[in-house]
Amino acid sequence: MLRGLRWQGERGFAILIGRWKTLRHTNISPRRIGDIVAAALHLTHFEYKYLSESC
């Protein structure tokens, strides 16, 4: 069960890091990076939803 959940988290993180170069090279505090990651996640969800509806 743990392995089944872990791959989803790792895949999501890989998509965010691959898509948003800013997240790869950041050096701000973990407290402040949370807002940036949340915004990137929302934009990525929007982008993927948009792409799947247009096909």
C-alpha distance matrix in Angstrom:
0.0 3.8 5.4 5.0 6.5 8.6 10.5 11.6 13.1 14.7 16.1 17.5 19.1 20.5 22.1 23.6 25.0 26.3 27.9 29.3 31.3 32.3 28.8 29.2 32.5 32.3 33.4 33.4 31.8 28.1 29.4 31.4 28.9 26.6 29.2 29.6 26.0 25.7 28.8 27.6 24.4 26.6 28.9 26.3 24.9 28.5 29.3 26.5 27.3 30.9 30.4 28.5 31.2 34.0 33.0
3.8 0.0 3.8 5.3 5.2 6.0 8.8 10.3 10.8 12.2 14.3 15.7 16.6 18.3 20.2 21.4 22.5 24.1 25.9 27.0 28.8 29.5 26.0 26.2 29.4 29.1 30.0 30.1 28.5 24.8 26.3 28.4 26.0 23.8 26.7 27.1 23.5 23.6 26.9 25.6 22.6 25.2 27.5 25.0 24.0 27.7 28.4 26.0 27.1 30.7 30.2 28.7 31.5 34.2 33.4
5.4 3.8 0.0 3.8 5.4 5.0 6.4 8.9 10.1 10.5 12.2 14.4 15.4 16.3 18.4 20.1 20.9 22.1 24.2 25.7 27.3 28.5 25.0 24.9 28.3 28.5 29.7 30.2 29.0 25.5 27.4 29.1 26.3 24.5 27.3 27.2 23.4 24.0 26.9 25.1 22.3 25.0 26.9 24.0 23.4 27.1 27.3 24.7 26.2 29.6 28.7 27.2 30.3 32.8 31.6
5.0 5.3 3.8 0.0 3.8 5.6 5.9 7.2 9.5 10.7 11.4 13.2 15.1 16.1 17.5 19.4 20.8 21.7 23.3 25.1 27.2 28.4 25.2 25.5 29.0 29.1 30.7 31.0 29.9 26.3 27.9 29.3 26.5 24.4 26.8 26.7 22.9 22.9 25.7 24.0 20.8 23.2 25.1 22.2 21.1 24.7 25.0 22.2 23.3 26.8 26.0 24.2 27.2 29.8 28.7
6.5 5.2 5.4 3.8 0.0 3.8 5.6 5.5 6.7 9.0 10.2 11.1 12.8 14.6 15.9 17.2 18.8 20.3 21.6 23.0 25.1 26.0 22.6 23.3 26.7 26.5 27.9 27.9 26.6 23.0 24.3 25.8 23.1 20.9 23.3 23.4 19.7 19.6 22.6 21.2 18.0 20.4 22.6 20.0 18.9 22.6 23.3 20.8 21.9 25.4 25.0 23.6 26.4 29.1 28.4
8.6 6.0 5.0 5.6 3.8 0.0 3.8 5.4 5.3 6.2 8.5 10.0 10.7 12.3 14.3 15.6 16.5 18.1 20.0 21.1 22.9 23.8 20.3 20.6 23.9 23.9 25.2 25.6 24.4 20.9 22.8 24.3 21.4 19.6 22.4 22.2 18.5 19.1 22.0 20.3 17.6 20.5 22.4 19.7 19.3 23.1 23.4 21.1 22.8 26.1 25.5 24.5 27.6 30.0 29.3
10.5 8.8 6.4 5.9 5.6 3.8 0.0 3.8 5.5 5.1 5.9 8.5 9.8 10.3 12.1 14.2 15.1 16.0 17.9 19.7 21.5 23.0 19.8 19.8 23.4 23.9 25.7 26.3 25.8 22.5 24.5 25.5 22.3 20.7 23.1 22.4 18.6 19.4 21.9 19.6 17.0 19.9 21.3 18.2 17.9 21.6 21.4 18.9 20.9 24.0 22.9 21.9 25.3 27.4 26.4
11.6 10.3 8.9 7.2 5.5 5.4 3.8 0.0 3.8 5.5 5.1 6.1 8.6 9.9 10.6 12.4 14.2 15.2 16.4 18.1 20.5 21.7 18.7 19.4 23.0 23.2 25.2 25.4 24.9 21.5 23.1 23.8 20.7 18.8 20.8 20.2 16.4 16.6 19.0 17.0 14.0 16.6 18.2 15.2 14.5 18.2 18.4 15.9 17.6 20.9 20.2 19.1 22.2 24.6 24.0
13.1 10.8 10.1 9.5 6.7 5.3 5.5 3.8 0.0 3.8 5.4 5.2 6.2 8.6 10.0 10.7 12.2 14.1 15.4 16.4 18.5 19.3 15.9 16.7 20.2 20.0 21.8 21.9 21.2 17.8 19.5 20.3 17.2 15.4 17.8 17.3 13.5 14.1 16.9 15.0 12.3 15.4 17.2 14.6 14.5 18.2 18.6 16.8 18.6 21.8 21.5 21.0 24.0 26.2 26.0
14.7 12.2 10.5 10.7 9.0 6.2 5.1 5.5 3.8 0.0 3.8 5.4 5.1 6.1 8.6 9.9 10.4 11.9 14.0 15.2 16.8 18.1 14.8 14.8 18.4 18.8 20.7 21.5 21.2 18.1 20.5 21.1 17.7 16.7 19.1 18.0 14.4 15.8 18.2 15.7 13.7 17.1 18.2 15.3 15.9 19.6 19.2 17.4 19.9 22.7 21.9 21.7 25.0 26.8 26.3
16.1 14.3 12.2 11.4 10.2 8.5 5.9 5.1 5.4 3.8 0.0 3.8 5.4 5.0 6.2 8.7 9.9 10.4 12.1 14.1 16.1 17.9 15.1 15.3 19.0 19.9 22.3 23.1 23.2 20.3 22.4 22.5 19.0 17.9 19.8 18.3 14.7 15.8 17.6 14.8 12.6 15.7 16.4 13.0 13.6 17.1 16.4 14.2 16.9 19.6 18.4 18.2 21.6 23.3 22.7
17.5 15.7 14.4 13.2 11.1 10.0 8.5 6.1 5.2 5.4 3.8 0.0 3.8 5.4 5.2 6.3 8.7 9.9 10.6 12.1 14.6 15.9 13.1 14.2 17.8 18.1 20.6 20.9 21.0 18.0 19.7 19.6 16.2 14.8 16.3 15.0 11.3 12.1 13.9 11.3 8.9 12.0 13.0 10.0 10.5 14.1 13.9 12.3 14.7 17.5 17.0 17.0 20.1 22.0 22.0
19.1 16.6 15.4 15.1 12.8 10.7 9.8 8.6 6.2 5.1 5.4 3.8 0.0 3.8 5.4 5.1 6.1 8.4 9.8 10.4 12.3 13.3 10.2 10.9 14.4 14.7 17.1 17.7 17.9 15.2 17.3 17.2 13.6 12.9 14.9 13.3 9.7 11.7 13.6 10.8 9.4 13.1 13.9 11.3 12.8 16.1 15.7 14.8 17.6 19.9 19.5 20.1 23.1 24.7 24.8
20.5 18.3 16.3 16.1 14.6 12.3 10.3 9.9 8.6 6.1 5.0 5.4 3.8 0.0 3.8 5.5 5.2 5.8 8.3 9.9 11.3 13.3 10.7 10.5 14.2 15.5 18.2 19.4 20.2 17.9 20.4 20.0 16.2 16.1 17.8 15.6 12.4 14.6 15.8 12.5 11.6 15.1 15.0 12.0 13.9 17.0 15.7 14.6 17.8 19.8 18.7 19.4 22.8 23.9 23.7
22.1 20.2 18.4 17.5 15.9 14.3 12.1 10.6 10.0 8.6 6.2 5.2 5.4 3.8 0.0 3.8 5.6 5.1 5.9 8.3 10.7 12.9 11.0 11.6 15.2 16.3 19.5 20.4 21.4 19.2 21.1 20.2 16.5 16.2 17.1 14.7 11.7 13.3 13.8 10.3 9.4 12.4 11.9 8.5 10.6 13.4 12.0 10.9 14.3 16.1 15.0 16.0 19.3 20.3 20.3
23.6 21.4 20.1 19.4 17.2 15.6 14.2 12.4 10.7 9.9 8.7 6.3 5.1 5.5 3.8 0.0 3.8 5.5 5.2 5.8 8.6 9.8 7.7 9.3 12.7 13.2 16.3 16.9 18.0 16.0 17.8 16.6 12.9 12.7 13.5 11.0 8.1 10.2 10.6 7.1 6.9 10.4 9.9 7.5 10.2 12.8 11.9 11.9 15.0 16.6 16.3 17.7 20.5 21.6 22.2
25.0 22.5 20.9 20.8 18.8 16.5 15.1 14.2 12.2 10.4 9.9 8.7 6.1 5.2 5.6 3.8 0.0 3.8 5.5 5.4 6.4 8.1 5.9 6.0 9.7 11.0 14.2 15.5 17.0 15.4 17.8 16.7 12.9 13.7 14.9 12.0 9.6 12.6 13.0 9.6 10.3 13.8 13.0 10.9 13.9 16.3 15.0 15.1 18.5 19.8 19.1 20.7 23.7 24.4 24.8
26.3 24.1 22.1 21.7 20.3 18.1 16.0 15.2 14.1 11.9 10.4 9.9 8.4 5.8 5.1 5.5 3.8 0.0 3.8 5.8 6.6 9.7 8.8 8.2 11.6 13.7 17.1 18.7 20.5 19.1 21.5 20.1 16.4 17.2 18.0 14.9 12.7 15.3 15.1 11.4 12.1 15.1 13.6 11.0 14.1 16.1 14.0 14.0 17.6 18.6 17.2 19.1 22.2 22.5 22.5
27.9 25.9 24.2 23.3 21.6 20.0 17.9 16.4 15.4 14.0 12.1 10.6 9.8 8.3 5.9 5.2 5.5 3.8 0.0 3.8 6.3 9.0 8.9 9.7 12.6 14.1 17.8 18.8 20.8 19.5 21.4 19.5 15.9 16.5 16.6 13.3 11.6 13.7 12.7 8.9 10.1 12.5 10.4 8.1 11.6 13.0 10.8 11.5 15.1 15.6 14.6 16.9 19.7 19.8 20.4
29.3 27.0 25.7 25.1 23.0 21.1 19.7 18.1 16.4 15.2 14.1 12.1 10.4 9.9 8.3 5.8 5.4 5.8 3.8 0.0 3.8 5.4 5.8 7.4 9.7 10.8 14.5 15.4 17.6 16.7 18.5 16.3 12.9 14.0 13.9 10.3 9.3 12.0 10.8 7.3 9.6 12.1 10.1 9.1 12.8 14.0 12.5 13.9 17.1 17.5 17.2 19.7 22.1 22.4 23.4
31.3 28.8 27.3 27.2 25.1 22.9 21.5 20.5 18.5 16.8 16.1 14.6 12.3 11.3 10.7 8.6 6.4 6.6 6.3 3.8 0.0 3.8 5.4 5.3 6.9 9.0 12.7 14.5 17.2 16.9 19.1 16.9 13.6 15.6 15.8 12.1 11.7 14.8 13.8 10.6 13.2 15.7 13.8 12.9 16.6 17.8 16.0 17.4 20.7 21.0 20.4 23.0 25.5 25.5 26.3
32.3 29.5 28.5 28.4 26.0 23.8 23.0 21.7 19.3 18.1 17.9 15.9 13.3 13.3 12.9 9.8 8.1 9.7 9.0 5.4 3.8 0.0 3.8 5.4 5.6 6.2 9.9 11.1 14.0 14.3 16.2 13.6 10.6 13.1 13.1 9.4 9.9 13.2 12.1 9.8 12.9 15.2 13.7 13.7 17.3 18.3 17.2 19.0 22.0 22.3 22.3 24.9 27.1 27.3 28.6
28.8 26.0 25.0 25.2 22.6 20.3 19.8 18.7 15.9 14.8 15.1 13.1 10.2 10.7 11.0 7.7 5.9 8.8 8.9 5.8 5.4 3.8 0.0 3.8 5.6 5.6 9.0 10.1 12.2 11.6 13.9 12.0 8.5 10.7 11.6 8.3 7.6 11.3 11.3 8.9 11.2 14.2 13.6 13.1 16.3 18.0 17.3 18.5 21.4 22.4 22.4 24.5 27.0 27.6 28.7
29.2 26.2 24.9 25.5 23.3 20.6 19.8 19.4 16.7 14.8 15.3 14.2 10.9 10.5 11.6 9.3 6.0 8.2 9.7 7.4 5.3 5.4 3.8 0.0 3.8 6.0 9.1 11.4 13.7 13.4 16.3 14.8 11.4 13.8 15.2 12.1 11.1 14.9 15.1 12.4 14.3 17.6 16.7 15.6 18.9 20.8 19.6 20.5 23.7 24.6 24.2 26.2 29.0 29.4 30.1
32.5 29.4 28.3 29.0 26.7 23.9 23.4 23.0 20.2 18.4 19.0 17.8 14.4 14.2 15.2 12.7 9.7 11.6 12.6 9.7 6.9 5.6 5.6 3.8 0.0 3.8 6.7 9.6 12.5 13.3 16.1 14.3 11.6 14.7 15.8 12.7 12.9 16.6 16.5 14.3 16.8 19.7 18.8 18.3 21.7 23.2 22.1 23.4 26.6 27.2 26.9 29.3 31.8 32.1 33.0
32.3 29.1 28.5 29.1 26.5 23.9 23.9 23.2 20.0 18.8 19.9 18.1 14.7 15.5 16.3 13.2 11.0 13.7 14.1 10.8 9.0 6.2 5.6 6.0 3.8 0.0 3.8 5.9 9.0 10.0 12.6 10.7 8.3 11.8 12.9 10.2 11.0 14.6 14.7 13.4 16.0 18.7 18.2 18.3 21.4 22.9 22.4 23.9 26.7 27.5 27.8 30.0 32.3 32.9 34.1
33.4 30.0 29.7 30.7 27.9 25.2 25.7 25.2 21.8 20.7 22.3 20.6 17.1 18.2 19.5 16.3 14.2 17.1 17.8 14.5 12.7 9.9 9.0 9.1 6.7 3.8 0.0 3.8 6.7 8.8 11.4 10.1 8.8 12.5 14.0 12.2 13.2 16.6 17.1 16.3 18.7 21.4 21.3 21.5 24.4 26.1 25.8 27.3 30.0 30.9 31.3 33.4 35.7 36.4 37.6
33.4 30.1 30.2 31.0 27.9 25.6 26.3 25.4 21.9 21.5 23.1 20.9 17.7 19.4 20.4 16.9 15.5 18.7 18.8 15.4 14.5 11.1 10.1 11.4 9.6 5.9 3.8 0.0 3.8 6.6 8.3 6.6 6.4 10.1 11.3 10.3 11.9 14.8 15.4 15.5 17.8 20.1 20.4 21.2 23.7 25.3 25.6 27.2 29.5 30.5 31.4 33.4 35.4 36.3 37.9
31.8 28.5 29.0 29.9 26.6 24.4 25.8 24.9 21.2 21.2 23.2 21.0 17.9 20.2 21.4 18.0 17.0 20.5 20.8 17.6 17.2 14.0 12.2 13.7 12.5 9.0 6.7 3.8 0.0 3.8 5.3 5.5 6.3 9.0 11.0 11.1 12.2 14.6 16.1 16.6 18.2 20.5 21.5 22.3 24.4 26.2 26.9 28.3 30.3 31.7 32.7 34.4 36.4 37.7 39.2
28.1 24.8 25.5 26.3 23.0 20.9 22.5 21.5 17.8 18.1 20.3 18.0 15.2 17.9 19.2 16.0 15.4 19.1 19.5 16.7 16.9 14.3 11.6 13.4 13.3 10.0 8.8 6.6 3.8 0.0 3.8 5.5 5.1 6.5 9.5 10.1 10.2 12.4 14.6 15.0 15.9 18.4 19.9 20.3 22.0 24.2 25.2 26.1 28.0 29.9 30.8 32.1 34.2 35.8 37.2
29.4 26.3 27.4 27.9 24.3 22.8 24.5 23.1 19.5 20.5 22.4 19.7 17.3 20.4 21.1 17.8 17.8 21.5 21.4 18.5 19.1 16.2 13.9 16.3 16.1 12.6 11.4 8.3 5.3 3.8 0.0 3.8 5.7 5.9 8.1 10.0 10.7 11.9 14.0 15.4 16.2 18.1 19.9 20.9 22.2 24.1 25.5 26.8 28.2 30.0 31.4 32.7 34.4 36.2 37.8
31.4 28.4 29.1 29.3 25.8 24.3 25.5 23.8 20.3 21.1 22.5 19.6 17.2 20.0 20.2 16.6 16.7 20.1 19.5 16.3 16.9 13.6 12.0 14.8 14.3 10.7 10.1 6.6 5.5 5.5 3.8 0.0 3.8 5.4 6.0 7.3 9.2 10.5 11.8 13.3 14.9 16.4 17.7 19.1 20.8 22.3 23.5 25.2 26.7 28.1 29.6 31.2 32.8 34.3 36.1
28.9 26.0 26.3 26.5 23.1 21.4 22.3 20.7 17.2 17.7 19.0 16.2 13.6 16.2 16.5 12.9 12.9 16.4 15.9 12.9 13.6 10.6 8.5 11.4 11.6 8.3 8.8 6.4 6.3 5.1 5.7 3.8 0.0 3.8 5.5 5.1 6.1 8.5 9.9 10.5 12.1 14.3 15.4 16.2 18.2 19.9 20.8 22.2 24.1 25.6 26.7 28.3 30.2 31.6 33.2
26.6 23.8 24.5 24.4 20.9 19.6 20.7 18.8 15.4 16.7 17.9 14.8 12.9 16.1 16.2 12.7 13.7 17.2 16.5 14.0 15.6 13.1 10.7 13.8 14.7 11.8 12.5 10.1 9.0 6.5 5.9 5.4 3.8 0.0 3.8 5.5 5.2 6.1 8.6 9.8 10.4 12.3 14.2 15.1 16.3 18.3 19.8 20.9 22.3 24.2 25.6 26.8 28.5 30.3 32.0
29.2 26.7 27.3 26.8 23.3 22.4 23.1 20.8 17.8 19.1 19.8 16.3 14.9 17.8 17.1 13.5 14.9 18.0 16.6 13.9 15.8 13.1 11.6 15.2 15.8 12.9 14.0 11.3 11.0 9.5 8.1 6.0 5.5 3.8 0.0 3.8 5.5 5.1 6.2 8.6 9.8 10.7 12.4 14.2 15.4 16.6 18.3 20.0 21.1 22.6 24.4 25.9 27.2 28.8 30.9
29.6 27.1 27.2 26.7 23.4 22.2 22.4 20.2 17.3 18.0 18.3 15.0 13.3 15.6 14.7 11.0 12.0 14.9 13.3 10.3 12.1 9.4 8.3 12.1 12.7 10.2 12.2 10.3 11.1 10.1 10.0 7.3 5.1 5.5 3.8 0.0 3.8 5.4 5.2 6.2 8.5 10.0 10.6 12.2 14.2 15.4 16.4 18.3 19.9 21.0 22.5 24.4 25.9 27.1 29.1
26.0 23.5 23.4 22.9 19.7 18.5 18.6 16.4 13.5 14.4 14.7 11.3 9.7 12.4 11.7 8.1 9.6 12.7 11.6 9.3 11.7 9.9 7.6 11.1 12.9 11.0 13.2 11.9 12.2 10.2 10.7 9.2 6.1 5.2 5.5 3.8 0.0 3.8 5.4 5.0 6.0 8.6 9.8 10.3 12.1 14.1 15.0 16.2 18.1 19.7 20.8 22.3 24.2 25.7 27.2
25.7 23.6 24.0 22.9 19.6 19.1 19.4 16.6 14.1 15.8 15.8 12.1 11.7 14.6 13.3 10.2 12.6 15.3 13.7 12.0 14.8 13.2 11.3 14.9 16.6 14.6 16.6 14.8 14.6 12.4 11.9 10.5 8.5 6.1 5.1 5.4 3.8 0.0 3.8 5.5 5.0 6.3 8.7 9.8 10.6 12.4 14.2 15.4 16.5 18.3 20.0 21.2 22.7 24.5 26.3
28.8 26.9 26.9 25.7 22.6 22.0 21.9 19.0 16.9 18.2 17.6 13.9 13.6 15.8 13.8 10.6 13.0 15.1 12.7 10.8 13.8 12.1 11.3 15.1 16.5 14.7 17.1 15.4 16.1 14.6 14.0 11.8 9.9 8.6 6.2 5.2 5.4 3.8 0.0 3.8 5.4 5.2 6.2 8.5 9.9 10.6 12.3 14.3 15.4 16.5 18.4 20.1 21.3 22.7 24.9
27.6 25.6 25.1 24.0 21.2 20.3 19.6 17.0 15.0 15.7 14.8 11.3 10.8 12.5 10.3 7.1 9.6 11.4 8.9 7.3 10.6 9.8 8.9 12.4 14.3 13.4 16.3 15.5 16.6 15.0 15.4 13.3 10.5 9.8 8.6 6.2 5.0 5.5 3.8 0.0 3.8 5.5 5.1 6.0 8.6 9.8 10.3 12.2 14.1 15.1 16.3 18.3 20.0 21.1 22.9
24.4 22.6 22.3 20.8 18.0 17.6 17.0 14.0 12.3 13.7 12.6 8.9 9.4 11.6 9.4 6.9 10.3 12.1 10.1 9.6 13.2 12.9 11.2 14.3 16.8 16.0 18.7 17.8 18.2 15.9 16.2 14.9 12.1 10.4 9.8 8.5 6.0 5.0 5.4 3.8 0.0 3.8 5.5 5.1 6.1 8.5 9.8 10.6 12.1 14.1 15.3 16.5 18.3 20.1 21.6
26.6 25.2 25.0 23.2 20.4 20.5 19.9 16.6 15.4 17.1 15.7 12.0 13.1 15.1 12.4 10.4 13.8 15.1 12.5 12.1 15.7 15.2 14.2 17.6 19.7 18.7 21.4 20.1 20.5 18.4 18.1 16.4 14.3 12.3 10.7 10.0 8.6 6.3 5.2 5.5 3.8 0.0 3.8 5.4 5.1 6.2 8.6 10.0 10.5 12.2 14.3 15.5 16.6 18.5 20.5
28.9 27.5 26.9 25.1 22.6 22.4 21.3 18.2 17.2 18.2 16.4 13.0 13.9 15.0 11.9 9.9 13.0 13.6 10.4 10.1 13.8 13.7 13.6 16.7 18.8 18.2 21.3 20.4 21.5 19.9 19.9 17.7 15.4 14.2 12.4 10.6 9.8 8.7 6.2 5.1 5.5 3.8 0.0 3.8 5.4 5.0 6.1 8.7 9.8 10.4 12.3 14.3 15.4 16.6 18.8
26.3 25.0 24.0 22.2 20.0 19.7 18.2 15.2 14.6 15.3 13.0 10.0 11.3 12.0 8.5 7.5 10.9 11.0 8.1 9.1 12.9 13.7 13.1 15.6 18.3 18.3 21.5 21.2 22.3 20.3 20.9 19.1 16.2 15.1 14.2 12.2 10.3 9.8 8.5 6.0 5.1 5.4 3.8 0.0 3.8 5.3 5.0 6.1 8.4 9.7 10.5 12.3 14.3 15.5 17.0
24.9 24.0 23.4 21.1 18.9 19.3 17.9 14.5 14.5 15.9 13.6 10.5 12.8 13.9 10.6 10.2 13.9 14.1 11.6 12.8 16.6 17.3 16.3 18.9 21.7 21.4 24.4 23.7 24.4 22.0 22.2 20.8 18.2 16.3 15.4 14.2 12.1 10.6 9.9 8.6 6.1 5.1 5.4 3.8 0.0 3.8 5.4 5.3 6.0 8.4 9.9 10.6 12.3 14.3 15.9
28.5 27.7 27.1 24.7 22.6 23.1 21.6 18.2 18.2 19.6 17.1 14.1 16.1 17.0 13.4 12.8 16.3 16.1 13.0 14.0 17.8 18.3 18.0 20.8 23.2 22.9 26.1 25.3 26.2 24.2 24.1 22.3 19.9 18.3 16.6 15.4 14.1 12.4 10.6 9.8 8.5 6.2 5.0 5.3 3.8 0.0 3.8 5.6 5.2 6.0 8.6 10.1 10.7 12.4 14.7
29.3 28.4 27.3 25.0 23.3 23.4 21.4 18.4 18.6 19.2 16.4 13.9 15.7 15.7 12.0 11.9 15.0 14.0 10.8 12.5 16.0 17.2 17.3 19.6 22.1 22.4 25.8 25.6 26.9 25.2 25.5 23.5 20.8 19.8 18.3 16.4 15.0 14.2 12.3 10.3 9.8 8.6 6.1 5.0 5.4 3.8 0.0 3.8 5.5 5.1 6.2 8.7 10.1 10.8 12.8
26.5 26.0 24.7 22.2 20.8 21.1 18.9 15.9 16.8 17.4 14.2 12.3 14.8 14.6 10.9 11.9 15.1 14.0 11.5 13.9 17.4 19.0 18.5 20.5 23.4 23.9 27.3 27.2 28.3 26.1 26.8 25.2 22.2 20.9 20.0 18.3 16.2 15.4 14.3 12.2 10.6 10.0 8.7 6.1 5.3 5.6 3.8 0.0 3.8 5.4 5.0 6.2 8.6 10.0 11.1
27.3 27.1 26.2 23.3 21.9 22.8 20.9 17.6 18.6 19.9 16.9 14.7 17.6 17.8 14.3 15.0 18.5 17.6 15.1 17.1 20.7 22.0 21.4 23.7 26.6 26.7 30.0 29.5 30.3 28.0 28.2 26.7 24.1 22.3 21.1 19.9 18.1 16.5 15.4 14.1 12.1 10.5 9.8 8.4 6.0 5.2 5.5 3.8 0.0 3.8 5.5 5.3 6.3 8.7 10.4
30.9 30.7 29.6 26.8 25.4 26.1 24.0 20.9 21.8 22.7 19.6 17.5 19.9 19.8 16.1 16.6 19.8 18.6 15.6 17.5 21.0 22.3 22.4 24.6 27.2 27.5 30.9 30.5 31.7 29.9 30.0 28.1 25.6 24.2 22.6 21.0 19.7 18.3 16.5 15.1 14.1 12.2 10.4 9.7 8.4 6.0 5.1 5.4 3.8 0.0 3.8 5.6 5.3 6.3 9.0
30.4 30.2 28.7 26.0 25.0 25.5 22.9 20.2 21.5 21.9 18.4 17.0 19.5 18.7 15.0 16.3 19.1 17.2 14.6 17.2 20.4 22.3 22.4 24.2 26.9 27.8 31.3 31.4 32.7 30.8 31.4 29.6 26.7 25.6 24.4 22.5 20.8 20.0 18.4 16.3 15.3 14.3 12.3 10.5 9.9 8.6 6.2 5.0 5.5 3.8 0.0 3.8 5.5 5.4 6.6
28.5 28.7 27.2 24.2 23.6 24.5 21.9 19.1 21.0 21.7 18.2 17.0 20.1 19.4 16.0 17.7 20.7 19.1 16.9 19.7 23.0 24.9 24.5 26.2 29.3 30.0 33.4 33.4 34.4 32.1 32.7 31.2 28.3 26.8 25.9 24.4 22.3 21.2 20.1 18.3 16.5 15.5 14.3 12.3 10.6 10.1 8.7 6.2 5.3 5.6 3.8 0.0 3.8 5.6 5.6
31.2 31.5 30.3 27.2 26.4 27.6 25.3 22.2 24.0 25.0 21.6 20.1 23.1 22.8 19.3 20.5 23.7 22.2 19.7 22.1 25.5 27.1 27.0 29.0 31.8 32.3 35.7 35.4 36.4 34.2 34.4 32.8 30.2 28.5 27.2 25.9 24.2 22.7 21.3 20.0 18.3 16.6 15.4 14.3 12.3 10.7 10.1 8.6 6.3 5.3 5.5 3.8 0.0 3.8 5.6
34.0 34.2 32.8 29.8 29.1 30.0 27.4 24.6 26.2 26.8 23.3 22.0 24.7 23.9 20.3 21.6 24.4 22.5 19.8 22.4 25.5 27.3 27.6 29.4 32.1 32.9 36.4 36.3 37.7 35.8 36.2 34.3 31.6 30.3 28.8 27.1 25.7 24.5 22.7 21.1 20.1 18.5 16.6 15.5 14.3 12.4 10.8 10.0 8.7 6.3 5.4 5.6 3.8 0.0 3.8
33.0 33.4 31.6 28.7 28.4 29.3 26.4 24.0 26.0 26.3 22.7 22.0 24.8 23.7 20.3 22.2 24.8 22.5 20.4 23.4 26.3 28.6 28.7 30.1 33.0 34.1 37.6 37.9 39.2 37.2 37.8 36.1 33.2 32.0 30.9 29.1 27.2 26.3 24.9 22.9 21.6 20.5 18.8 17.0 15.9 14.7 12.8 11.1 10.4 9.0 6.6 5.6 5.6 3.8 0.0
